[in-house]
Amino acid sequence: MKKFVFYFSPTGGTEKAANAITSNWADTETIDLSNNTTNYNISLEEGSLALIAMPSFGGLAPQLALDRLSRINAPLSKCAIVAVYGNRAYDDTLIQMKDYAEKAGFQVIAAVSAVAEHSIIHAYAANRPDAKDRDQLCGFGQQILEKAKAEAGSISVPGNKPYKKAGSAMVPKASASCTACGLCAKSCPAGAIDPATPRVTDKTKCIGCMRCVSICPAKARSVNPVMTKIAALAIKKACLEVKQNELFI
């Protein structure tokens, strides 16, 4: 059985969760769905197993990541889907991912919701996934692997149709500290930053994933602090309860 890990992880939290789940999966091939230059017209061998992990942005998976997933051809292959969220809620992310995975040909045999540090408001779910999370997620991965080797049935996941309406992205801006090194432009999953003018972000393309903020060596990119404070207050009540990772299998 060939095993694959597909993840969209702009700031690293989703990658950490995916790595924890598959830590006991031997010989996996990893495909980074956030790479803006990769050709995602990939066909998987029949009988393959894939883990597909995406962050939840406002309760939905990034459409950019879903569009890239839709280009994969995986008839008669199994998968587990993972929604990674910053301790508020994942809302319709799993059901949305399940629909797109099935359109690609996958049989969805398991799903996971995993908590990771919020990509904008870092006080929420700070330092997660932690050691306890990683151990639990590793256990989830073992259960998924065992189910894949047996007669695996499809599952139901939480969520609603039609999916909730997507919110607007918080677009990072560059400060005077920007050195125009171009790292943000090179790494932007959406191609929203022109290498020729890296201080400028195309608002029509930006998905608010915060990769440019997290990787800037000069710490010169950020979102509006007033808007960040408003957002933090808006989700504070929902984030007071420490959420737990879940396995649907």
C-alpha positions as CSV (number, residue, x, y, z in Angstrom):
1,M,0.0,0.0,0.0
2,K,1.5,3.3,-1.1
3,K,1.0,6.1,1.5
4,F,0.8,9.8,0.8
5,V,0.5,13.0,3.0
6,F,-1.1,16.0,1.4
7,Y,-1.1,19.1,3.5
8,F,-1.7,22.9,3.2
9,S,0.1,24.5,6.0
10,P,1.1,28.1,5.6
11,T,2.3,28.7,9.2
12,G,3.2,25.1,10.2
13,G,0.4,24.1,12.5
14,T,-1.3,21.8,10.0
15,E,2.0,20.2,9.0
16,K,2.7,19.5,12.7
17,A,-0.6,17.8,13.1
18,A,-0.2,15.8,9.9
19,N,3.3,14.7,10.9
20,A,2.0,13.5,14.3
21,I,-0.8,11.5,12.8
22,T,1.5,9.8,10.3
23,S,4.5,9.4,12.6
24,N,4.2,5.6,12.5
25,W,3.4,5.4,8.8
26,A,6.4,4.1,7.0
27,D,7.5,5.3,3.6
28,T,5.2,8.1,3.0
29,E,5.4,10.6,0.1
30,T,4.6,14.2,1.0
31,I,2.9,16.7,-1.3
32,D,2.7,20.3,-0.1
33,L,-0.5,21.8,-1.3
34,S,0.7,25.3,-0.5
35,N,3.4,25.3,-3.2
36,N,2.3,27.8,-5.8
37,T,4.5,26.2,-8.5
38,T,3.6,22.5,-8.2
39,N,1.6,20.7,-10.9
40,Y,-1.1,19.0,-8.9
41,N,-2.4,16.8,-11.7
42,I,-1.3,13.7,-9.8
43,S,-2.7,10.2,-10.2
44,L,-2.5,7.8,-7.3
45,E,-2.0,4.1,-7.7
46,E,-5.1,2.0,-6.9
47,G,-5.2,1.0,-3.3
48,S,-3.2,3.9,-2.0
49,L,-3.8,5.6,1.4
50,A,-3.6,9.3,1.8
51,L,-3.8,11.8,4.7
52,I,-5.2,15.1,3.6
53,A,-4.7,17.9,6.1
54,M,-5.9,21.5,5.8
55,P,-6.4,24.5,8.2
56,S,-9.8,25.8,9.0
57,F,-10.1,29.5,8.1
58,G,-13.3,30.9,9.7
59,G,-14.8,27.4,9.6
60,L,-14.0,26.5,6.1
61,A,-11.0,25.0,4.3
62,P,-9.0,27.4,2.0
63,Q,-10.6,27.2,-1.4
64,L,-7.2,27.4,-3.0
65,A,-6.2,24.1,-1.2
66,L,-9.5,22.5,-2.2
67,D,-9.0,23.5,-5.8
68,R,-5.6,21.8,-5.8
69,L,-7.0,18.7,-4.2
70,S,-9.6,18.6,-6.9
71,R,-6.9,18.1,-9.5
72,I,-5.7,14.9,-7.9
73,N,-7.0,11.6,-9.5
74,A,-7.4,8.9,-6.8
75,P,-9.9,6.3,-7.9
76,L,-10.1,3.2,-5.6
77,S,-7.8,4.9,-3.0
78,K,-8.6,5.6,0.6
79,C,-8.0,8.7,2.6
80,A,-8.3,10.3,6.0
81,I,-9.1,14.0,6.2
82,V,-7.8,16.4,8.9
83,A,-9.2,19.8,9.8
84,V,-6.8,21.9,11.9
85,Y,-8.2,24.9,13.7
86,G,-7.2,27.4,16.3
87,N,-9.5,26.4,19.2
88,R,-12.6,28.2,18.0
89,A,-14.5,25.8,15.7
90,Y,-14.0,24.0,12.5
91,D,-17.7,24.4,11.4
92,D,-18.1,23.0,7.9
93,T,-14.4,22.3,7.2
94,L,-14.6,18.5,7.4
95,I,-17.7,18.0,5.4
96,Q,-16.3,20.4,2.7
97,M,-13.0,18.4,2.6
98,K,-14.9,15.1,2.4
99,D,-16.9,16.3,-0.6
100,Y,-13.8,17.4,-2.5
101,A,-11.9,14.2,-1.6
102,E,-14.7,12.1,-2.8
103,K,-14.9,14.1,-6.1
104,A,-11.2,13.2,-6.5
105,G,-12.1,9.5,-6.2
106,F,-11.1,8.9,-2.6
107,Q,-13.1,6.8,-0.2
108,V,-13.0,8.8,3.0
109,I,-12.5,6.2,5.8
110,A,-11.6,8.6,8.7
111,A,-11.6,12.2,9.7
112,V,-9.7,14.1,12.4
113,S,-10.2,17.6,13.9
114,A,-6.9,18.8,15.5
115,V,-6.2,21.9,17.5
116,A,-3.1,24.1,16.7
117,E,-2.0,27.5,17.7
118,H,-4.1,30.2,16.0
119,S,-2.3,31.6,13.0
120,I,-3.3,35.3,13.8
121,I,-4.1,35.4,17.6
122,H,-1.3,33.3,19.0
123,A,-2.6,33.4,22.5
124,Y,-5.4,31.0,21.5
125,A,-4.2,27.3,21.6
126,A,-0.6,28.6,22.1
127,N,2.1,25.9,21.5
128,R,-0.4,23.3,20.3
129,P,-0.2,20.6,19.2
130,D,1.8,19.9,22.3
131,A,3.3,16.6,23.5
132,K,0.0,15.3,24.7
133,D,-1.7,16.2,21.4
134,R,1.1,14.6,19.4
135,D,0.7,11.3,21.3
136,Q,-3.0,11.3,20.8
137,L,-2.7,12.1,17.1
138,C,-0.2,9.4,16.7
139,G,-2.7,7.0,18.2
140,F,-5.4,8.3,15.7
141,G,-2.9,7.6,12.9
142,Q,-2.4,4.0,14.0
143,Q,-6.2,3.4,14.1
144,I,-6.5,4.9,10.6
145,L,-3.7,2.7,9.3
146,E,-5.4,-0.4,10.8
147,K,-8.7,0.5,9.3
148,A,-7.1,1.0,5.9
149,K,-5.6,-2.5,5.9
150,A,-9.0,-4.0,6.8
151,E,-12.4,-3.7,5.1
152,A,-12.8,0.0,5.4
153,G,-16.2,1.6,5.4
154,S,-17.0,5.3,4.6
155,I,-17.9,7.7,7.5
156,S,-20.1,10.6,8.3
157,V,-18.6,13.9,9.5
158,P,-19.9,17.0,11.2
159,G,-20.9,20.0,9.1
160,N,-23.7,21.5,7.2
161,K,-24.8,22.0,3.6
162,P,-24.8,24.4,2.0
163,Y,-21.5,25.4,3.6
164,K,-21.3,28.6,5.6
165,K,-20.4,31.7,3.8
166,A,-16.7,32.5,3.6
167,G,-15.5,35.7,5.4
168,S,-13.1,38.2,4.1
169,A,-9.4,37.7,4.5
170,M,-7.2,39.8,6.8
171,V,-4.6,41.0,4.4
172,P,-1.1,41.6,5.9
173,K,0.8,44.7,5.0
174,A,4.5,45.5,5.0
175,S,6.1,48.1,7.3
176,A,9.0,50.4,6.7
177,S,11.2,47.6,8.0
178,C,10.7,45.6,4.9
179,T,14.0,44.9,3.1
180,A,12.3,43.7,-0.1
181,C,14.2,40.4,0.2
182,G,11.4,38.7,-1.8
183,L,11.0,35.6,0.5
184,C,7.3,36.4,1.1
185,A,6.7,36.6,-2.7
186,K,8.5,33.3,-3.3
187,S,6.6,31.5,-0.5
188,C,3.1,32.9,-0.9
189,P,0.7,30.0,-1.6
190,A,-1.7,32.3,-3.6
191,G,0.9,34.2,-5.6
192,A,-0.5,37.4,-4.1
193,I,2.9,39.1,-3.8
194,D,4.8,40.3,-6.9
195,P,8.6,39.6,-6.5
196,A,9.2,42.9,-8.3
197,T,7.2,44.8,-5.6
198,P,7.1,42.6,-2.5
199,R,5.9,45.4,-0.2
200,V,2.5,45.3,-2.1
201,T,-0.1,42.5,-1.5
202,D,-2.8,41.8,-4.1
203,K,-5.9,41.9,-2.0
204,T,-7.9,40.0,-4.7
205,K,-5.5,37.0,-4.4
206,C,-4.5,37.1,-0.7
207,I,-6.3,34.4,1.4
208,G,-5.1,35.7,4.7
209,C,-3.0,32.5,5.5
210,M,-0.3,34.5,7.3
211,R,2.6,32.7,5.8
212,C,4.3,36.0,4.8
213,V,3.9,37.2,8.4
214,S,5.4,34.0,9.9
215,I,8.4,33.8,7.6
216,C,9.5,37.4,7.2
217,P,13.1,37.6,8.5
218,A,12.7,41.3,9.3
219,K,9.3,40.8,11.1
220,A,8.1,43.5,8.7
221,R,4.7,42.1,7.8
222,S,1.6,42.2,10.0
223,V,-2.2,42.6,9.9
224,N,-3.9,45.7,11.2
225,P,-3.6,45.6,15.0
226,V,-7.0,47.1,15.6
227,M,-8.7,44.5,13.4
228,T,-6.7,41.8,15.2
229,K,-7.9,43.0,18.5
230,I,-11.5,43.1,17.3
231,A,-11.2,39.6,16.0
232,A,-9.7,38.4,19.2
233,L,-12.6,39.8,21.2
234,A,-15.1,38.4,18.8
235,I,-13.9,34.8,19.3
236,K,-12.7,35.1,22.9
237,K,-15.8,33.4,24.4
238,A,-15.6,30.4,22.0
239,C,-11.9,30.0,22.6
240,L,-12.2,30.0,26.5
241,E,-13.0,26.3,26.4
242,V,-9.9,24.2,25.6
243,K,-10.9,22.1,22.6
244,Q,-9.8,18.5,22.2
245,N,-8.7,16.6,19.1
246,E,-11.4,14.2,17.7
247,L,-11.3,11.1,15.6
248,F,-14.2,10.0,13.4
249,I,-13.7,6.5,12.2
